[in-house]
Amino acid sequence: MHDTAAPITVISSMATRQVLNDLADVYMQHAGQRVTVESVGGVAAARRIEDNEVFDVVVLASDVIARLAEAGRVDATSRVGIARSGIAVAVAAGAARPSIDSGAAVREAVLAARSIGYSTGPSGAHLVRLFEGWGIADAIASRIVQAPPGVAVGTLIARGEVELGFQQMSELIGVAGVDIVGPLPDDVQALTVFEGAVCATARAPAESRALLAFMAAPENDEIRQRYGMEPAR
């Protein structure tokens, strides 16, 4: 039996930081079990799991969790969808909001922007493919500002380093100095499913499975929605 005085340790990317912290707080009230969440850049989180750093649970994009499962770094049978997240567009607070009603409108907004910011995570990878597909990657290359791992695009917007920013909606909500224009339109949107799994190094595997079941449960959908996320079911 796991000592409830010892916290269940979770590592995640920044995209799920807020929702996991809220879920951890509710779980403490519900089960009396402490949970600590460390959120870092997704690439760094995956590397730490690959290096067998001791954590009970990892929450990352589903394709990364699949890779960790294949490598034996997480228990493949423990995988559970935590949330589905879309990409949003943001500008500095009070700045003019470009039209983003369609993919064509977003393309025009990007071409008109003095600087364009995106992350090193799944949303950034999607933007890179989108710009290449639109045939504008070379034209805007000098205006691209990629946020360093673990740094929110919203922070760069608020500082004035980025005029038009793209990131997971959950990472833009609540950032001071930033206005969210809205989600990317359906024709260019990409939804990322974030999954949780029990780590191979877990000290409390049974309790970790119970935590994951709680995090995925429908009664916690309001917490997901608070941060612009949907259930992954």
DOVOKOL-552276 format. One record per residue (C-alpha): residue in one letter; x, y, z; residue number from 1. Coordinates in nm, 2 decimals, padded with zeros to 4 digits, m for minus. Layout:
a_X_Y_Z_NUM;
...
END
This chain:
m_00.00_00.00_00.00_1;
h_00.13_00.34_m00.10_2;
d_00.20_00.58_00.19_3;
t_m00.06_00.86_00.13_4;
a_00.18_01.10_00.29_5;
a_00.41_01.05_m00.01_6;
p_00.28_01.24_m00.32_7;
i_00.21_01.07_m00.65_8;
t_00.45_01.25_m00.88_9;
v_00.34_01.36_m01.23_10;
i_00.55_01.51_m01.51_11;
s_00.38_01.68_m01.81_12;
s_00.43_01.93_m02.09_13;
m_00.32_02.29_m02.03_14;
a_00.00_02.24_m02.23_15;
t_m00.17_02.05_m01.95_16;
r_m00.01_02.23_m01.65_17;
q_m00.31_02.42_m01.54_18;
v_m00.57_02.15_m01.59_19;
l_m00.35_01.89_m01.41_20;
n_m00.28_02.12_m01.12_21;
d_m00.66_02.17_m01.08_22;
l_m00.73_01.80_m01.11_23;
a_m00.46_01.73_m00.85_24;
d_m00.62_01.97_m00.61_25;
v_m00.96_01.81_m00.65_26;
y_m00.81_01.46_m00.61_27;
m_m00.65_01.56_m00.28_28;
q_m00.99_01.67_m00.15_29;
h_m01.15_01.36_m00.30_30;
a_m00.90_01.09_m00.20_31;
g_m00.68_01.25_00.06_32;
q_m00.38_01.17_m00.17_33;
r_m00.13_01.44_m00.25_34;
v_m00.02_01.48_m00.61_35;
t_00.27_01.69_m00.73_36;
v_00.28_01.81_m01.10_37;
e_00.60_01.92_m01.27_38;
s_00.54_02.08_m01.61_39;
v_00.82_02.14_m01.85_40;
g_00.88_02.15_m02.22_41;
g_00.73_01.83_m02.38_42;
v_01.06_01.73_m02.54_43;
a_01.24_01.76_m02.20_44;
a_00.96_01.57_m02.02_45;
a_00.98_01.28_m02.27_46;
r_01.36_01.27_m02.24_47;
r_01.35_01.25_m01.87_48;
i_01.11_00.95_m01.89_49;
e_01.34_00.79_m02.15_50;
d_01.63_00.84_m01.91_51;
n_01.43_00.65_m01.64_52;
e_01.39_00.95_m01.40_53;
v_01.16_00.84_m01.13_54;
f_00.80_00.96_m01.18_55;
d_00.47_00.78_m01.11_56;
v_00.27_00.93_m01.40_57;
v_00.35_01.11_m01.73_58;
v_00.10_01.32_m01.94_59;
l_00.21_01.41_m02.29_60;
a_00.07_01.41_m02.65_61;
s_m00.06_01.07_m02.74_62;
d_00.20_01.00_m03.01_63;
v_00.48_01.06_m02.75_64;
i_00.31_00.83_m02.50_65;
a_00.29_00.57_m02.77_66;
r_00.66_00.60_m02.83_67;
l_00.74_00.57_m02.46_68;
a_00.51_00.26_m02.44_69;
e_00.70_00.10_m02.73_70;
a_01.03_00.17_m02.55_71;
g_00.90_00.01_m02.23_72;
r_00.92_00.34_m02.04_73;
v_00.55_00.34_m01.95_74;
d_00.29_00.07_m01.89_75;
a_00.11_00.05_m02.23_76;
t_m00.20_m00.10_m02.05_77;
s_m00.23_00.21_m01.83_78;
r_m00.27_00.47_m02.11_79;
v_m00.58_00.69_m02.07_80;
g_m00.70_01.00_m02.26_81;
i_m00.69_01.31_m02.03_82;
a_m00.79_01.59_m02.27_83;
r_m00.82_01.70_m02.63_84;
s_m00.68_02.05_m02.71_85;
g_m00.70_02.28_m03.01_86;
i_m00.47_02.56_m03.12_87;
a_m00.57_02.92_m03.06_88;
v_m00.45_03.26_m03.21_89;
a_m00.36_03.55_m02.98_90;
v_m00.23_03.91_m03.00_91;
a_m00.12_04.16_m02.74_92;
a_m00.40_04.30_m02.52_93;
g_m00.58_04.58_m02.69_94;
a_m00.41_04.52_m03.03_95;
a_m00.62_04.49_m03.35_96;
r_m00.76_04.14_m03.39_97;
p_m00.71_04.00_m03.74_98;
s_m00.98_03.80_m03.91_99;
i_m00.93_03.42_m03.86_100;
d_m01.27_03.30_m04.00_101;
s_m01.10_03.07_m04.25_102;
g_m00.77_02.92_m04.33_103;
a_m00.73_03.18_m04.61_104;
a_m00.79_03.46_m04.35_105;
v_m00.53_03.31_m04.11_106;
r_m00.28_03.29_m04.40_107;
e_m00.33_03.66_m04.47_108;
a_m00.30_03.75_m04.11_109;
v_00.03_03.56_m04.09_110;
l_00.17_03.73_m04.40_111;
a_00.07_04.07_m04.26_112;
a_00.22_04.01_m03.91_113;
r_00.56_04.17_m03.82_114;
s_00.64_03.86_m03.61_115;
i_00.48_03.52_m03.57_116;
g_00.53_03.30_m03.27_117;
y_00.47_02.93_m03.20_118;
s_00.60_02.67_m02.97_119;
t_00.83_02.36_m02.99_120;
g_00.53_02.14_m02.91_121;
p_00.26_01.97_m03.13_122;
s_00.10_02.31_m03.21_123;
g_00.43_02.45_m03.34_124;
a_00.49_02.14_m03.55_125;
h_00.14_02.18_m03.70_126;
l_00.21_02.55_m03.78_127;
v_00.54_02.46_m03.96_128;
r_00.35_02.21_m04.18_129;
l_00.07_02.47_m04.24_130;
f_00.31_02.74_m04.35_131;
e_00.50_02.50_m04.58_132;
g_00.17_02.38_m04.73_133;
w_00.06_02.74_m04.79_134;
g_00.40_02.81_m04.96_135;
i_00.49_03.10_m04.74_136;
a_00.75_02.94_m04.51_137;
d_01.05_03.11_m04.69_138;
a_00.87_03.44_m04.71_139;
i_00.81_03.46_m04.33_140;
a_01.12_03.28_m04.21_141;
s_01.29_03.60_m04.08_142;
r_00.98_03.69_m03.88_143;
i_00.93_03.36_m03.70_144;
v_01.00_03.35_m03.32_145;
q_00.99_03.00_m03.18_146;
a_00.94_03.00_m02.80_147;
p_01.21_02.82_m02.61_148;
p_01.09_02.49_m02.45_149;
g_00.89_02.56_m02.14_150;
v_00.83_02.93_m02.24_151;
a_00.47_03.02_m02.33_152;
v_00.41_03.20_m02.66_153;
g_00.17_03.42_m02.46_154;
t_00.47_03.55_m02.26_155;
l_00.65_03.65_m02.58_156;
i_00.33_03.83_m02.70_157;
a_00.29_04.01_m02.37_158;
r_00.66_04.13_m02.39_159;
g_00.60_04.26_m02.74_160;
e_00.84_04.01_m02.90_161;
v_00.56_03.85_m03.10_162;
e_00.27_04.02_m03.28_163;
l_00.07_03.71_m03.38_164;
g_00.10_03.40_m03.17_165;
f_m00.02_03.04_m03.19_166;
q_m00.03_02.79_m02.91_167;
q_m00.26_02.54_m02.74_168;
m_m00.57_02.73_m02.61_169;
s_m00.50_02.60_m02.26_170;
e_m00.16_02.77_m02.26_171;
l_m00.30_03.11_m02.37_172;
i_m00.60_03.12_m02.13_173;
g_m00.53_03.35_m01.84_174;
v_m00.20_03.50_m01.96_175;
a_m00.18_03.86_m01.86_176;
g_m00.12_04.11_m02.15_177;
v_m00.27_03.88_m02.41_178;
d_m00.60_03.87_m02.60_179;
i_m00.71_03.54_m02.75_180;
v_m00.86_03.61_m03.10_181;
g_m01.01_03.26_m03.11_182;
p_m00.94_02.90_m03.21_183;
l_m00.79_02.82_m03.55_184;
p_m01.08_02.76_m03.79_185;
d_m01.18_02.40_m03.86_186;
d_m01.02_02.38_m04.20_187;
v_m00.67_02.44_m04.05_188;
q_m00.72_02.33_m03.69_189;
a_m00.52_02.04_m03.53_190;
l_m00.64_01.87_m03.21_191;
t_m00.39_01.71_m02.99_192;
v_m00.49_01.43_m02.75_193;
f_m00.30_01.43_m02.43_194;
e_m00.27_01.09_m02.26_195;
g_m00.15_00.99_m01.92_196;
a_00.03_00.66_m01.84_197;
v_00.19_00.50_m01.54_198;
c_00.57_00.52_m01.57_199;
a_00.79_00.21_m01.56_200;
t_00.97_00.37_m01.26_201;
a_00.64_00.43_m01.07_202;
r_00.67_00.38_m00.69_203;
a_00.29_00.35_m00.66_204;
p_00.15_00.20_m00.98_205;
a_m00.19_00.10_m00.84_206;
e_m00.25_00.44_m00.69_207;
s_m00.13_00.60_m01.01_208;
r_m00.39_00.41_m01.21_209;
a_m00.66_00.54_m00.97_210;
l_m00.54_00.89_m01.02_211;
l_m00.55_00.86_m01.40_212;
a_m00.90_00.71_m01.39_213;
f_m01.01_01.01_m01.18_214;
m_m00.84_01.26_m01.42_215;
a_m01.02_01.11_m01.72_216;
a_m01.36_01.08_m01.55_217;
p_m01.66_01.27_m01.70_218;
e_m01.73_01.45_m01.37_219;
n_m01.41_01.65_m01.42_220;
d_m01.50_01.77_m01.77_221;
e_m01.58_02.12_m01.63_222;
i_m01.21_02.15_m01.53_223;
r_m01.10_02.07_m01.88_224;
q_m01.35_02.32_m02.03_225;
r_m01.21_02.59_m01.80_226;
y_m00.89_02.57_m01.99_227;
g_m01.04_02.54_m02.34_228;
m_m01.00_02.16_m02.35_229;
e_m01.24_01.88_m02.43_230;
p_m01.27_01.53_m02.30_231;
a_m01.05_01.28_m02.49_232;
r_m01.31_01.01_m02.48_233;
END
